[in-house]
Amino acid sequence: MTSYPKGNLLPDHVRNAIRAYLRKASPERPVVISSAMREIRPLSEPEVPDDELKISIATEALKAGLNIHFDGPDN
């Protein structure tokens, strides 16, 4: 089993999946975190916690100049 150190260090394939998802995003509409999670989660490994994945999606979206929408604590 692989474990990942804390501190927003994701495997390259997960970070690449996030970036690919964000390249399709419209700068005129916010990135909806739950939608991004639904698409990216199956490509990530179970050891990557949901909170870490959500933060990484939001961080990459902001770096790309996109708005984000956190749509609830359960999503």
Residue pairs with C-beta under 8 A, 6 or more apart in sequence:
1 47
2 45
2 47
3 47
4 10
4 11
4 47
4 48
6 52
8 52
8 55
8 56
8 59
10 18
10 44
10 48
10 52
10 53
10 56
11 44
11 45
11 48
13 43
14 40
14 43
14 44
14 45
14 48
14 53
14 56
15 56
15 60
17 40
17 43
17 44
18 36
18 40
18 56
18 57
18 60
19 60
21 36
21 39
21 40
21 57
22 31
22 36
22 57
22 60
22 61
22 64
22 66
25 31
25 61
25 64
25 66
27 65
27 66
29 67
30 66
30 67
30 68
30 69
31 57
31 58
31 61
31 66
31 67
31 68
31 69
32 69
32 71
33 54
33 57
33 58
33 68
33 69
33 70
33 71
33 75
34 71
34 72
34 75
36 57
37 50
37 53
37 54
37 57
37 75
40 53
40 57
41 50
41 53
44 53
54 70
57 68
58 68
58 70
61 67
61 68
62 68
